[in-house]
Amino acid sequence: MNRRLKSILSILCILIIIGLLAATIVLAIKGSPNFMGMLALTIIFPIFVWAMVHFYKFFKNDR
């Protein structure tokens, strides 16, 4: 994968995670019923990204 593409994707993931955190805080302050769903998404999304990176490395080295 191109180094520039990796850089752009990593910045995009960081921005998404920051957005998720901000939305979670806003929903917590407002007392929204959607808070628990957003909290779960905030926890699961970084784990999913981490897993996809490791699967990519694993399958890339198999070839």
N, CA, C and O atoms as CSV, one atom per row, in Angstrom:
chain,resi,resn,atom,element,x,y,z
A,1,MET,N,N,0.853,-1.170,0.000
A,1,MET,CA,C,0.000,0.000,0.000
A,1,MET,C,C,0.907,1.244,0.000
A,1,MET,O,O,1.950,1.274,0.653
A,2,ASN,N,N,0.491,2.228,-0.724
A,2,ASN,CA,C,1.231,3.461,-0.864
A,2,ASN,C,C,1.356,4.172,0.483
A,2,ASN,O,O,0.410,4.188,1.271
A,3,ARG,N,N,2.520,4.756,0.741
A,3,ARG,CA,C,2.757,5.446,2.014
A,3,ARG,C,C,1.823,6.637,2.191
A,3,ARG,O,O,1.342,6.899,3.293
A,4,ARG,N,N,1.570,7.353,1.104
A,4,ARG,CA,C,0.673,8.518,1.176
A,4,ARG,C,C,-0.757,8.080,1.498
A,4,ARG,O,O,-1.451,8.742,2.269
A,5,LEU,N,N,-1.192,6.976,0.914
A,5,LEU,CA,C,-2.525,6.455,1.181
A,5,LEU,C,C,-2.651,6.024,2.639
A,5,LEU,O,O,-3.676,6.275,3.273
A,6,LYS,N,N,-1.616,5.378,3.176
A,6,LYS,CA,C,-1.632,4.988,4.585
A,6,LYS,C,C,-1.758,6.202,5.484
A,6,LYS,O,O,-2.491,6.183,6.472
A,7,SER,N,N,-1.048,7.243,5.139
A,7,SER,CA,C,-1.091,8.471,5.933
A,7,SER,C,C,-2.484,9.093,5.914
A,7,SER,O,O,-2.997,9.513,6.951
A,8,ILE,N,N,-3.087,9.149,4.743
A,8,ILE,CA,C,-4.431,9.720,4.620
A,8,ILE,C,C,-5.444,8.879,5.388
A,8,ILE,O,O,-6.303,9.424,6.080
A,9,LEU,N,N,-5.350,7.557,5.273
A,9,LEU,CA,C,-6.285,6.681,5.981
A,9,LEU,C,C,-6.115,6.761,7.491
A,9,LEU,O,O,-7.101,6.706,8.226
A,10,SER,N,N,-4.883,6.889,7.964
A,10,SER,CA,C,-4.679,6.991,9.408
A,10,SER,C,C,-5.235,8.307,9.950
A,10,SER,O,O,-5.823,8.330,11.031
A,11,ILE,N,N,-5.056,9.396,9.211
A,11,ILE,CA,C,-5.622,10.678,9.634
A,11,ILE,C,C,-7.141,10.610,9.627
A,11,ILE,O,O,-7.789,11.139,10.530
A,12,LEU,N,N,-7.717,9.960,8.613
A,12,LEU,CA,C,-9.164,9.801,8.545
A,12,LEU,C,C,-9.692,9.003,9.732
A,12,LEU,O,O,-10.713,9.368,10.316
A,13,CYS,N,N,-9.010,7.922,10.093
A,13,CYS,CA,C,-9.437,7.118,11.247
A,13,CYS,C,C,-9.353,7.915,12.547
A,13,CYS,O,O,-10.237,7.809,13.397
A,14,ILE,N,N,-8.309,8.701,12.705
A,14,ILE,CA,C,-8.174,9.531,13.903
A,14,ILE,C,C,-9.311,10.540,13.976
A,14,ILE,O,O,-9.880,10.751,15.047
A,15,LEU,N,N,-9.649,11.167,12.852
A,15,LEU,CA,C,-10.750,12.127,12.837
A,15,LEU,C,C,-12.088,11.458,13.149
A,15,LEU,O,O,-12.924,12.037,13.843
A,16,ILE,N,N,-12.292,10.250,12.642
A,16,ILE,CA,C,-13.531,9.526,12.934
A,16,ILE,C,C,-13.616,9.198,14.426
A,16,ILE,O,O,-14.674,9.354,15.034
A,17,ILE,N,N,-12.521,8.750,15.009
A,17,ILE,CA,C,-12.517,8.420,16.431
A,17,ILE,C,C,-12.761,9.665,17.281
A,17,ILE,O,O,-13.496,9.603,18.267
A,18,ILE,N,N,-12.156,10.791,16.912
A,18,ILE,CA,C,-12.403,12.043,17.637
A,18,ILE,C,C,-13.869,12.446,17.513
A,18,ILE,O,O,-14.478,12.892,18.486
A,19,GLY,N,N,-14.429,12.293,16.331
A,19,GLY,CA,C,-15.849,12.590,16.128
A,19,GLY,C,C,-16.754,11.694,16.957
A,19,GLY,O,O,-17.748,12.153,17.521
A,20,LEU,N,N,-16.406,10.414,17.027
A,20,LEU,CA,C,-17.189,9.489,17.848
A,20,LEU,C,C,-17.132,9.878,19.324
A,20,LEU,O,O,-18.146,9.842,20.021
A,21,LEU,N,N,-15.953,10.246,19.788
A,21,LEU,CA,C,-15.811,10.659,21.181
A,21,LEU,C,C,-16.615,11.922,21.470
A,21,LEU,O,O,-17.280,12.016,22.501
A,22,ALA,N,N,-16.553,12.880,20.571
A,22,ALA,CA,C,-17.305,14.127,20.760
A,22,ALA,C,C,-18.812,13.850,20.760
A,22,ALA,O,O,-19.542,14.386,21.594
A,23,ALA,N,N,-19.271,13.021,19.835
A,23,ALA,CA,C,-20.701,12.698,19.774
A,23,ALA,C,C,-21.136,11.943,21.031
A,23,ALA,O,O,-22.238,12.162,21.533
A,24,THR,N,N,-20.289,11.068,21.533
A,24,THR,CA,C,-20.620,10.324,22.751
A,24,THR,C,C,-20.757,11.261,23.941
A,24,THR,O,O,-21.676,11.124,24.748
A,25,ILE,N,N,-19.839,12.212,24.044
A,25,ILE,CA,C,-19.900,13.177,25.148
A,25,ILE,C,C,-21.150,14.035,25.048
A,25,ILE,O,O,-21.816,14.279,26.054
A,26,VAL,N,N,-21.477,14.497,23.840
A,26,VAL,CA,C,-22.677,15.321,23.658
A,26,VAL,C,C,-23.931,14.526,24.020
A,26,VAL,O,O,-24.816,15.047,24.700
A,27,LEU,N,N,-24.015,13.279,23.576
A,27,LEU,CA,C,-25.179,12.461,23.891
A,27,LEU,C,C,-25.270,12.157,25.385
A,27,LEU,O,O,-26.366,12.058,25.936
A,28,ALA,N,N,-24.123,12.011,26.037
A,28,ALA,CA,C,-24.133,11.770,27.484
A,28,ALA,C,C,-24.632,12.999,28.228
A,28,ALA,O,O,-25.399,12.876,29.183
A,29,ILE,N,N,-24.210,14.168,27.804
A,29,ILE,CA,C,-24.636,15.410,28.466
A,29,ILE,C,C,-26.128,15.633,28.259
A,29,ILE,O,O,-26.830,16.047,29.182
A,30,LYS,N,N,-26.611,15.361,27.062
A,30,LYS,CA,C,-28.025,15.564,26.753
A,30,LYS,C,C,-28.921,14.499,27.386
A,30,LYS,O,O,-30.128,14.707,27.514
A,31,GLY,N,N,-28.354,13.381,27.776
A,31,GLY,CA,C,-29.145,12.293,28.338
A,31,GLY,C,C,-29.933,11.546,27.283
A,31,GLY,O,O,-31.029,11.054,27.555
A,32,SER,N,N,-29.397,11.457,26.109
A,32,SER,CA,C,-30.083,10.810,24.986
A,32,SER,C,C,-30.152,9.286,25.189
A,32,SER,O,O,-29.230,8.690,25.747
A,33,PRO,N,N,-31.231,8.671,24.739
A,33,PRO,CA,C,-31.305,7.203,24.816
A,33,PRO,C,C,-30.321,6.509,23.857
A,33,PRO,O,O,-30.069,5.311,23.988
A,34,ASN,N,N,-29.781,7.241,22.922
A,34,ASN,CA,C,-28.810,6.682,21.976
A,34,ASN,C,C,-27.389,6.672,22.524
A,34,ASN,O,O,-26.460,6.256,21.831
A,35,PHE,N,N,-27.216,7.122,23.751
A,35,PHE,CA,C,-25.877,7.206,24.341
A,35,PHE,C,C,-25.188,5.842,24.400
A,35,PHE,O,O,-24.013,5.730,24.052
A,36,MET,N,N,-25.898,4.819,24.832
A,36,MET,CA,C,-25.271,3.498,24.986
A,36,MET,C,C,-24.837,2.925,23.630
A,36,MET,O,O,-23.793,2.279,23.538
A,37,GLY,N,N,-25.618,3.156,22.600
A,37,GLY,CA,C,-25.226,2.704,21.264
A,37,GLY,C,C,-23.980,3.418,20.773
A,37,GLY,O,O,-23.092,2.802,20.185
A,38,MET,N,N,-23.921,4.717,21.017
A,38,MET,CA,C,-22.743,5.484,20.603
A,38,MET,C,C,-21.526,5.080,21.425
A,38,MET,O,O,-20.415,5.027,20.896
A,39,LEU,N,N,-21.716,4.798,22.694
A,39,LEU,CA,C,-20.607,4.343,23.533
A,39,LEU,C,C,-20.065,3.009,23.028
A,39,LEU,O,O,-18.852,2.808,22.970
A,40,ALA,N,N,-20.960,2.106,22.666
A,40,ALA,CA,C,-20.528,0.815,22.122
A,40,ALA,C,C,-19.767,1.007,20.809
A,40,ALA,O,O,-18.741,0.366,20.582
A,41,LEU,N,N,-20.270,1.887,19.954
A,41,LEU,CA,C,-19.594,2.158,18.684
A,41,LEU,C,C,-18.216,2.777,18.911
A,41,LEU,O,O,-17.264,2.463,18.197
A,42,THR,N,N,-18.114,3.656,19.907
A,42,THR,CA,C,-16.836,4.287,20.227
A,42,THR,C,C,-15.817,3.258,20.691
A,42,THR,O,O,-14.622,3.414,20.441
A,43,ILE,N,N,-16.272,2.221,21.355
A,43,ILE,CA,C,-15.363,1.171,21.825
A,43,ILE,C,C,-15.057,0.177,20.707
A,43,ILE,O,O,-13.909,-0.240,20.556
A,44,ILE,N,N,-16.056,-0.205,19.928
A,44,ILE,CA,C,-15.893,-1.261,18.927
A,44,ILE,C,C,-15.143,-0.794,17.678
A,44,ILE,O,O,-14.377,-1.570,17.106
A,45,PHE,N,N,-15.344,0.451,17.241
A,45,PHE,CA,C,-14.719,0.927,16.000
A,45,PHE,C,C,-13.186,0.846,16.026
A,45,PHE,O,O,-12.604,0.319,15.077
A,46,PRO,N,N,-12.502,1.349,17.076
A,46,PRO,CA,C,-11.036,1.225,17.063
A,46,PRO,C,C,-10.558,-0.225,17.093
A,46,PRO,O,O,-9.534,-0.555,16.495
A,47,ILE,N,N,-11.294,-1.085,17.784
A,47,ILE,CA,C,-10.926,-2.499,17.819
A,47,ILE,C,C,-11.073,-3.111,16.429
A,47,ILE,O,O,-10.228,-3.898,16.002
A,48,PHE,N,N,-12.146,-2.750,15.723
A,48,PHE,CA,C,-12.376,-3.242,14.367
A,48,PHE,C,C,-11.259,-2.781,13.424
A,48,PHE,O,O,-10.756,-3.571,12.624
A,49,VAL,N,N,-10.874,-1.514,13.516
A,49,VAL,CA,C,-9.803,-0.988,12.661
A,49,VAL,C,C,-8.495,-1.705,12.960
A,49,VAL,O,O,-7.764,-2.075,12.041
A,50,TRP,N,N,-8.194,-1.903,14.245
A,50,TRP,CA,C,-6.978,-2.612,14.640
A,50,TRP,C,C,-6.971,-4.032,14.057
A,50,TRP,O,O,-5.954,-4.487,13.533
A,51,ALA,N,N,-8.108,-4.725,14.152
A,51,ALA,CA,C,-8.196,-6.091,13.632
A,51,ALA,C,C,-8.014,-6.112,12.118
A,51,ALA,O,O,-7.336,-6.996,11.595
A,52,MET,N,N,-8.604,-5.160,11.411
A,52,MET,CA,C,-8.469,-5.127,9.955
A,52,MET,C,C,-7.013,-4.881,9.538
A,52,MET,O,O,-6.544,-5.460,8.558
A,53,VAL,N,N,-6.314,-4.046,10.262
A,53,VAL,CA,C,-4.897,-3.794,9.957
A,53,VAL,C,C,-4.089,-5.071,10.141
A,53,VAL,O,O,-3.240,-5.390,9.308
A,54,HIS,N,N,-4.341,-5.800,11.214
A,54,HIS,CA,C,-3.585,-7.030,11.452
A,54,HIS,C,C,-3.956,-8.137,10.472
A,54,HIS,O,O,-3.089,-8.911,10.067
A,55,PHE,N,N,-5.232,-8.230,10.080
A,55,PHE,CA,C,-5.609,-9.198,9.057
A,55,PHE,C,C,-4.944,-8.870,7.728
A,55,PHE,O,O,-4.508,-9.770,7.010
A,56,TYR,N,N,-4.867,-7.595,7.401
A,56,TYR,CA,C,-4.223,-7.182,6.150
A,56,TYR,C,C,-2.745,-7.576,6.157
A,56,TYR,O,O,-2.231,-8.112,5.175
A,57,LYS,N,N,-2.068,-7.305,7.278
A,57,LYS,CA,C,-0.647,-7.669,7.368
A,57,LYS,C,C,-0.462,-9.183,7.279
A,57,LYS,O,O,0.471,-9.658,6.632
A,58,PHE,N,N,-1.344,-9.936,7.922
A,58,PHE,CA,C,-1.238,-11.388,7.917
A,58,PHE,C,C,-1.423,-11.961,6.514
A,58,PHE,O,O,-0.632,-12.799,6.080
A,59,PHE,N,N,-2.453,-11.522,5.808
A,59,PHE,CA,C,-2.724,-12.046,4.490
A,59,PHE,C,C,-1.779,-11.495,3.428
A,59,PHE,O,O,-1.536,-12.155,2.418
A,60,LYS,N,N,-1.251,-10.307,3.640
A,60,LYS,CA,C,-0.301,-9.720,2.693
A,60,LYS,C,C,1.011,-10.524,2.721
A,60,LYS,O,O,1.618,-10.747,1.673
A,61,ASN,N,N,1.439,-10.951,3.885
A,61,ASN,CA,C,2.693,-11.707,4.017
A,61,ASN,C,C,2.554,-13.146,3.574
A,61,ASN,O,O,3.566,-13.809,3.348
A,62,ASP,N,N,1.330,-13.659,3.438
A,62,ASP,CA,C,1.109,-15.038,3.003
A,62,ASP,C,C,1.399,-15.245,1.521
A,62,ASP,O,O,1.691,-16.366,1.104
A,63,ARG,N,N,1.325,-14.211,0.738
A,63,ARG,CA,C,1.476,-14.347,-0.714
A,63,ARG,C,C,2.866,-14.625,-1.124
A,63,ARG,O,O,3.142,-14.764,-2.316
